Amino acid sequence: MRRLTLRQFRVFEAVARHLSFSRAAEELHLSQPAVSMQVRGIEIILGMRLTEQLGKKIFLTEAGREVLHASHAITARLDDLQHNLAQLRSLDSGHLNMASTSTVNAVATGILARFRGDHPGVSIHLDVSNRAAVLDQLVGNRIDLAIMGQVPDGLGLEATRFMDNPLVVIAPPGHPLARKKKIPIREMAAESFLVREAGSGTRGAMERFFAARGLEIRSSMEMSSNEAIKQAVQAGLGLGILSLQTLEMELALKRLVVLQVEGFPILRHWYVVHRADKRLSPVAQAFKAFVLEPVRR
């Protein structure tokens, strides 16, 4: 079955607007026979006349009025689509759906705030979860992008490094080791540590670091957030290993101190991550470019 074309609708609208084939031809910069041929093509497909001539005047038939009504609706929807796509291209609007691990939340929100400053029309949804949950959202294609630590191989994800993430040992200011300038790594084996949950990138890096040196750390408590670890360290429940970038306020207020431990900081990195096969929206592309811009300078 032959289908009506957008060109035919546009031509017919001009004929209906002027009730004249010649005036429609002038508006569209076409010949009058070309305009007549387009309208005739619609009539052949529908099997009904759209216009009738009485004397020197042209009138729409009932079928013509129905086609005109449908044509207005169709062309209006297409005009809206073009407008909406133009807005997306210019980043005047659009939506960004992303996630970050809790460890990098402070970094992610700072980047998002600056991005929104440049693109105030963009709406953003940010989910802050643990590493396993963020990976699950990425693999399940439920988010556009994520900011997190290094991702495992074999999940079909593309990860691009954009910032260093140094991990440091923290203690309360009154801890005996806080006054030492160079702490041998073996002294850490005698300390109790507050650790993140199994599967956490920070915990994995911490365990690999000590295992590579033949040491086994003692865990006094497992916690599901960096904030909980910071509070517990302040309370004297043990030492912690966290990203230096998450400690700005506590260090400034002297609630915590960074211990000068041999081999530290453990240098890790932050990545912007998405499915390798995902076609990013203009907003997601712009955000990824924004995140990576300092790396490229």
C-alpha beads as a LAMMPS data file, in Angstrom:
LAMMPS data file: protein, C-alpha beads

297 atoms
296 bonds

1 atom types
1 bond types

-500.0 500.0 xlo xhi
-500.0 500.0 ylo yhi
-500.0 500.0 zlo zhi

Masses

1 110.0

Atoms # bond

1 1 1 0.000 0.000 0.000
2 1 1 1.340 3.416 -0.985
3 1 1 1.842 5.881 1.876
4 1 1 1.233 9.585 1.990
5 1 1 4.373 11.721 2.230
6 1 1 5.165 14.788 4.299
7 1 1 5.737 16.701 1.044
8 1 1 2.204 15.897 -0.091
9 1 1 0.779 17.113 3.215
10 1 1 2.756 20.364 3.002
11 1 1 1.544 21.012 -0.547
12 1 1 -2.059 20.222 0.300
13 1 1 -1.973 22.538 3.319
14 1 1 -0.847 25.384 1.053
15 1 1 -3.670 24.646 -1.414
16 1 1 -6.227 24.518 1.407
17 1 1 -4.867 27.739 2.941
18 1 1 -5.160 29.727 -0.312
19 1 1 -7.969 27.705 -1.939
20 1 1 -5.912 28.196 -5.059
21 1 1 -3.445 25.947 -6.867
22 1 1 -1.655 28.899 -8.436
23 1 1 -1.156 30.786 -5.162
24 1 1 0.002 27.596 -3.439
25 1 1 2.506 27.131 -6.267
26 1 1 3.819 30.669 -5.758
27 1 1 4.243 30.144 -1.994
28 1 1 6.061 26.858 -2.473
29 1 1 8.120 27.996 -5.473
30 1 1 6.710 25.174 -7.568
31 1 1 4.902 25.048 -10.881
32 1 1 1.123 24.809 -10.805
33 1 1 1.160 21.369 -12.525
34 1 1 3.568 20.098 -9.825
35 1 1 1.180 21.252 -7.082
36 1 1 -1.792 19.673 -8.868
37 1 1 0.165 16.418 -9.252
38 1 1 0.924 16.245 -5.492
39 1 1 -2.740 16.750 -4.549
40 1 1 -3.827 14.287 -7.201
41 1 1 -1.397 11.765 -5.727
42 1 1 -3.163 11.996 -2.346
43 1 1 -6.542 11.543 -4.039
44 1 1 -5.340 8.432 -5.871
45 1 1 -4.013 6.871 -2.666
46 1 1 -7.209 7.658 -0.719
47 1 1 -9.602 7.052 -3.622
48 1 1 -11.464 10.286 -2.821
49 1 1 -11.541 13.836 -4.167
50 1 1 -10.137 16.485 -1.810
51 1 1 -11.185 19.597 -3.711
52 1 1 -14.021 20.632 -5.966
53 1 1 -14.334 23.604 -8.246
54 1 1 -17.560 25.596 -8.381
55 1 1 -17.333 28.329 -10.948
56 1 1 -13.899 29.916 -10.522
57 1 1 -13.598 29.010 -6.840
58 1 1 -12.037 25.942 -5.206
59 1 1 -13.572 24.370 -2.120
60 1 1 -12.505 21.492 0.112
61 1 1 -14.631 18.398 0.098
62 1 1 -15.522 16.675 3.354
63 1 1 -12.621 14.283 2.733
64 1 1 -10.387 17.299 2.048
65 1 1 -11.301 18.828 5.402
66 1 1 -10.477 15.526 7.162
67 1 1 -7.123 15.313 5.408
68 1 1 -6.372 18.949 6.304
69 1 1 -7.156 18.297 9.980
70 1 1 -4.873 15.237 10.023
71 1 1 -2.177 17.127 8.114
72 1 1 -2.151 19.944 10.677
73 1 1 -1.733 17.430 13.505
74 1 1 1.069 15.547 11.721
75 1 1 3.073 18.586 10.664
76 1 1 2.654 20.173 14.111
77 1 1 4.095 17.046 15.743
78 1 1 7.022 17.070 13.327
79 1 1 7.646 20.748 13.981
80 1 1 7.643 20.032 17.725
81 1 1 10.098 17.177 17.175
82 1 1 12.469 19.403 15.223
83 1 1 12.241 22.070 17.929
84 1 1 12.898 19.560 20.715
85 1 1 15.876 18.051 18.900
86 1 1 17.290 21.503 18.279
87 1 1 17.026 22.214 22.011
88 1 1 18.868 18.993 22.797
89 1 1 21.636 19.894 20.359
90 1 1 22.001 23.314 21.925
91 1 1 21.734 21.886 25.476
92 1 1 18.964 24.331 26.359
93 1 1 17.121 21.348 27.806
94 1 1 17.475 17.599 28.122
95 1 1 17.952 15.068 30.904
96 1 1 21.050 13.399 32.335
97 1 1 20.557 10.206 34.323
98 1 1 23.710 9.157 36.144
99 1 1 25.151 7.540 39.234
100 1 1 28.266 7.753 41.364
101 1 1 29.789 5.609 44.045
102 1 1 29.516 7.106 47.524
103 1 1 33.303 7.528 47.714
104 1 1 33.350 9.938 44.773
105 1 1 30.063 11.676 45.556
106 1 1 31.724 14.934 46.662
107 1 1 33.716 15.091 43.432
108 1 1 30.694 14.163 41.283
109 1 1 28.388 16.769 42.822
110 1 1 31.033 19.467 42.376
111 1 1 31.378 18.601 38.684
112 1 1 27.598 18.516 38.251
113 1 1 27.220 21.928 39.873
114 1 1 29.707 23.457 37.435
115 1 1 28.057 21.698 34.472
116 1 1 24.622 22.991 35.506
117 1 1 26.105 26.475 35.762
118 1 1 26.967 26.252 32.060
119 1 1 23.726 24.463 31.087
120 1 1 20.947 25.533 33.498
121 1 1 18.197 24.064 31.301
122 1 1 19.442 20.486 31.750
123 1 1 17.722 18.355 34.402
124 1 1 19.901 15.855 36.256
125 1 1 19.147 12.749 38.303
126 1 1 22.046 11.471 40.409
127 1 1 21.907 8.169 42.283
128 1 1 24.617 7.649 44.915
129 1 1 25.164 3.956 45.637
130 1 1 27.865 1.438 46.423
131 1 1 30.111 0.066 43.696
132 1 1 28.109 -3.097 43.055
133 1 1 24.841 -1.163 42.644
134 1 1 26.405 1.360 40.242
135 1 1 27.880 -1.431 38.121
136 1 1 24.484 -3.132 38.052
137 1 1 22.824 0.066 36.804
138 1 1 25.457 0.502 34.093
139 1 1 25.249 -3.073 32.855
140 1 1 21.432 -2.912 32.949
141 1 1 21.465 0.315 30.875
142 1 1 19.410 2.152 33.508
143 1 1 21.729 5.176 33.580
144 1 1 23.627 7.190 30.985
145 1 1 26.932 7.586 32.822
146 1 1 28.636 6.884 36.125
147 1 1 31.563 8.390 38.004
148 1 1 33.435 5.772 39.989
149 1 1 36.718 3.930 40.477
150 1 1 38.170 1.455 38.018
151 1 1 35.689 -1.070 36.650
152 1 1 36.306 -4.790 36.152
153 1 1 36.880 -6.243 32.699
154 1 1 34.275 -8.302 30.888
155 1 1 31.208 -6.136 31.587
156 1 1 31.154 -4.299 28.260
157 1 1 31.878 -0.924 29.868
158 1 1 34.020 1.951 28.623
159 1 1 35.908 3.741 31.400
160 1 1 37.975 6.911 30.873
161 1 1 40.272 8.165 33.633
162 1 1 39.937 11.842 34.548
163 1 1 41.278 12.414 38.099
164 1 1 43.712 10.947 40.625
165 1 1 42.236 9.459 43.795
166 1 1 44.830 9.126 46.587
167 1 1 43.859 6.881 49.511
168 1 1 45.318 7.842 52.902
169 1 1 45.329 6.444 56.434
170 1 1 43.286 8.545 58.858
171 1 1 43.249 8.688 62.640
172 1 1 41.839 10.928 65.391
173 1 1 44.190 13.802 66.319
174 1 1 44.980 12.250 69.711
175 1 1 46.171 8.908 68.296
176 1 1 49.778 8.008 69.296
177 1 1 50.814 7.628 65.639
178 1 1 49.544 11.121 64.746
179 1 1 52.784 12.658 66.013
180 1 1 55.119 10.370 64.040
181 1 1 56.657 11.643 60.793
182 1 1 57.490 8.324 59.126
183 1 1 55.499 5.290 60.178
184 1 1 56.822 1.878 59.017
185 1 1 54.167 -0.043 57.143
186 1 1 54.553 -3.045 59.490
187 1 1 53.231 -0.981 62.393
188 1 1 49.856 -0.998 60.631
189 1 1 49.536 -4.730 61.295
190 1 1 49.107 -3.960 64.987
191 1 1 46.257 -1.507 64.371
192 1 1 42.530 -2.147 63.976
193 1 1 40.892 -0.766 60.853
194 1 1 37.364 0.283 60.029
195 1 1 36.627 -0.986 56.520
196 1 1 34.026 -0.615 53.794
197 1 1 31.756 -3.477 52.821
198 1 1 32.977 -6.376 50.672
199 1 1 33.030 -5.350 47.008
200 1 1 33.973 -1.739 47.747
201 1 1 36.728 -0.412 45.499
202 1 1 38.438 1.288 48.446
203 1 1 38.447 -1.914 50.467
204 1 1 39.770 -3.912 47.516
205 1 1 42.656 -1.476 46.982
206 1 1 43.437 -1.530 50.699
207 1 1 43.507 -5.354 50.878
208 1 1 45.693 -5.652 47.761
209 1 1 48.133 -3.068 49.119
210 1 1 48.709 -4.922 52.399
211 1 1 48.685 -8.395 50.804
212 1 1 51.434 -7.327 48.372
213 1 1 53.584 -6.534 51.426
214 1 1 52.826 -9.774 53.198
215 1 1 50.639 -8.106 55.820
216 1 1 47.159 -8.932 57.018
217 1 1 45.172 -6.074 58.479
218 1 1 42.826 -6.435 61.402
219 1 1 39.271 -5.268 60.819
220 1 1 37.375 -4.111 63.881
221 1 1 34.196 -3.091 62.090
222 1 1 32.661 -3.104 58.584
223 1 1 30.698 -0.056 57.452
224 1 1 28.697 0.806 54.348
225 1 1 29.631 4.472 53.937
226 1 1 32.622 6.781 54.154
227 1 1 30.752 9.087 56.530
228 1 1 30.239 6.224 58.983
229 1 1 33.946 5.390 58.861
230 1 1 34.946 9.029 59.450
231 1 1 32.649 9.275 62.470
232 1 1 33.911 5.985 63.890
233 1 1 37.559 7.012 63.447
234 1 1 36.833 10.293 65.234
235 1 1 35.303 8.271 68.069
236 1 1 38.518 6.266 68.413
237 1 1 37.131 2.929 67.189
238 1 1 40.048 2.322 64.822
239 1 1 41.950 3.687 61.840
240 1 1 40.498 4.158 58.371
241 1 1 41.677 4.314 54.789
242 1 1 39.704 6.756 52.646
243 1 1 40.059 9.015 49.633
244 1 1 41.852 12.242 50.520
245 1 1 39.256 14.104 48.431
246 1 1 36.503 13.140 50.894
247 1 1 38.293 14.556 53.954
248 1 1 38.523 18.281 53.254
249 1 1 36.126 19.423 55.984
250 1 1 37.342 17.017 58.688
251 1 1 40.996 17.933 58.098
252 1 1 40.233 21.669 58.056
253 1 1 38.358 21.365 61.375
254 1 1 41.122 19.120 62.782
255 1 1 38.701 16.340 63.567
256 1 1 40.939 13.858 61.732
257 1 1 44.588 13.677 60.710
258 1 1 46.362 11.889 57.867
259 1 1 49.057 9.502 59.087
260 1 1 52.430 9.581 57.328
261 1 1 52.589 5.847 56.604
262 1 1 55.290 4.273 54.439
263 1 1 53.963 3.512 50.937
264 1 1 50.982 5.841 51.224
265 1 1 49.025 7.339 49.626
266 1 1 47.698 4.466 47.530
267 1 1 47.186 6.144 44.166
268 1 1 43.962 5.179 42.457
269 1 1 41.900 7.052 39.852
270 1 1 38.380 8.227 39.122
271 1 1 36.703 7.285 35.837
272 1 1 33.695 8.407 33.827
273 1 1 31.996 5.187 32.728
274 1 1 29.238 4.106 30.338
275 1 1 28.282 1.037 28.343
276 1 1 30.658 0.636 25.408
277 1 1 27.737 0.030 23.047
278 1 1 25.614 2.915 24.335
279 1 1 24.842 5.809 21.998
280 1 1 25.105 8.779 24.338
281 1 1 22.537 11.554 24.114
282 1 1 23.808 15.067 23.291
283 1 1 23.541 15.971 26.994
284 1 1 25.492 12.881 28.090
285 1 1 28.134 13.535 25.425
286 1 1 28.471 17.129 26.584
287 1 1 28.814 16.066 30.237
288 1 1 31.479 13.467 29.431
289 1 1 33.423 16.069 27.429
290 1 1 33.041 18.505 30.338
291 1 1 34.453 15.964 32.813
292 1 1 37.407 15.124 30.557
293 1 1 38.264 18.702 29.539
294 1 1 40.809 19.288 32.385
295 1 1 42.559 16.026 31.373
296 1 1 42.990 17.196 27.777
297 1 1 44.367 20.629 28.623

Bonds

1 1 1 2
2 1 2 3
3 1 3 4
4 1 4 5
5 1 5 6
6 1 6 7
7 1 7 8
8 1 8 9
9 1 9 10
10 1 10 11
11 1 11 12
12 1 12 13
13 1 13 14
14 1 14 15
15 1 15 16
16 1 16 17
17 1 17 18
18 1 18 19
19 1 19 20
20 1 20 21
21 1 21 22
22 1 22 23
23 1 23 24
24 1 24 25
25 1 25 26
26 1 26 27
27 1 27 28
28 1 28 29
29 1 29 30
30 1 30 31
31 1 31 32
32 1 32 33
33 1 33 34
34 1 34 35
35 1 35 36
36 1 36 37
37 1 37 38
38 1 38 39
39 1 39 40
40 1 40 41
41 1 41 42
42 1 42 43
43 1 43 44
44 1 44 45
45 1 45 46
46 1 46 47
47 1 47 48
48 1 48 49
49 1 49 50
50 1 50 51
51 1 51 52
52 1 52 53
53 1 53 54
54 1 54 55
55 1 55 56
56 1 56 57
57 1 57 58
58 1 58 59
59 1 59 60
60 1 60 61
61 1 61 62
62 1 62 63
63 1 63 64
64 1 64 65
65 1 65 66
66 1 66 67
67 1 67 68
68 1 68 69
69 1 69 70
70 1 70 71
71 1 71 72
72 1 72 73
73 1 73 74
74 1 74 75
75 1 75 76
76 1 76 77
77 1 77 78
78 1 78 79
79 1 79 80
80 1 80 81
81 1 81 82
82 1 82 83
83 1 83 84
84 1 84 85
85 1 85 86
86 1 86 87
87 1 87 88
88 1 88 89
89 1 89 90
90 1 90 91
91 1 91 92
92 1 92 93
93 1 93 94
94 1 94 95
95 1 95 96
96 1 96 97
97 1 97 98
98 1 98 99
99 1 99 100
100 1 100 101
101 1 101 102
102 1 102 103
103 1 103 104
104 1 104 105
105 1 105 106
106 1 106 107
107 1 107 108
108 1 108 109
109 1 109 110
110 1 110 111
111 1 111 112
112 1 112 113
113 1 113 114
114 1 114 115
115 1 115 116
116 1 116 117
117 1 117 118
118 1 118 119
119 1 119 120
120 1 120 121
121 1 121 122
122 1 122 123
123 1 123 124
124 1 124 125
125 1 125 126
126 1 126 127
127 1 127 128
128 1 128 129
129 1 129 130
130 1 130 131
131 1 131 132
132 1 132 133
133 1 133 134
134 1 134 135
135 1 135 136
136 1 136 137
137 1 137 138
138 1 138 139
139 1 139 140
140 1 140 141
141 1 141 142
142 1 142 143
143 1 143 144
144 1 144 145
145 1 145 146
146 1 146 147
147 1 147 148
148 1 148 149
149 1 149 150
150 1 150 151
151 1 151 152
152 1 152 153
153 1 153 154
154 1 154 155
155 1 155 156
156 1 156 157
157 1 157 158
158 1 158 159
159 1 159 160
160 1 160 161
161 1 161 162
162 1 162 163
163 1 163 164
164 1 164 165
165 1 165 166
166 1 166 167
167 1 167 168
168 1 168 169
169 1 169 170
170 1 170 171
171 1 171 172
172 1 172 173
173 1 173 174
174 1 174 175
175 1 175 176
176 1 176 177
177 1 177 178
178 1 178 179
179 1 179 180
180 1 180 181
181 1 181 182
182 1 182 183
183 1 183 184
184 1 184 185
185 1 185 186
186 1 186 187
187 1 187 188
188 1 188 189
189 1 189 190
190 1 190 191
191 1 191 192
192 1 192 193
193 1 193 194
194 1 194 195
195 1 195 196
196 1 196 197
197 1 197 198
198 1 198 199
199 1 199 200
200 1 200 201
201 1 201 202
202 1 202 203
203 1 203 204
204 1 204 205
205 1 205 206
206 1 206 207
207 1 207 208
208 1 208 209
209 1 209 210
210 1 210 211
211 1 211 212
212 1 212 213
213 1 213 214
214 1 214 215
215 1 215 216
216 1 216 217
217 1 217 218
218 1 218 219
219 1 219 220
220 1 220 221
221 1 221 222
222 1 222 223
223 1 223 224
224 1 224 225
225 1 225 226
226 1 226 227
227 1 227 228
228 1 228 229
229 1 229 230
230 1 230 231
231 1 231 232
232 1 232 233
233 1 233 234
234 1 234 235
235 1 235 236
236 1 236 237
237 1 237 238
238 1 238 239
239 1 239 240
240 1 240 241
241 1 241 242
242 1 242 243
243 1 243 244
244 1 244 245
245 1 245 246
246 1 246 247
247 1 247 248
248 1 248 249
249 1 249 250
250 1 250 251
251 1 251 252
252 1 252 253
253 1 253 254
254 1 254 255
255 1 255 256
256 1 256 257
257 1 257 258
258 1 258 259
259 1 259 260
260 1 260 261
261 1 261 262
262 1 262 263
263 1 263 264
264 1 264 265
265 1 265 266
266 1 266 267
267 1 267 268
268 1 268 269
269 1 269 270
270 1 270 271
271 1 271 272
272 1 272 273
273 1 273 274
274 1 274 275
275 1 275 276
276 1 276 277
277 1 277 278
278 1 278 279
279 1 279 280
280 1 280 281
281 1 281 282
282 1 282 283
283 1 283 284
284 1 284 285
285 1 285 286
286 1 286 287
287 1 287 288
288 1 288 289
289 1 289 290
290 1 290 291
291 1 291 292
292 1 292 293
293 1 293 294
294 1 294 295
295 1 295 296
296 1 296 297
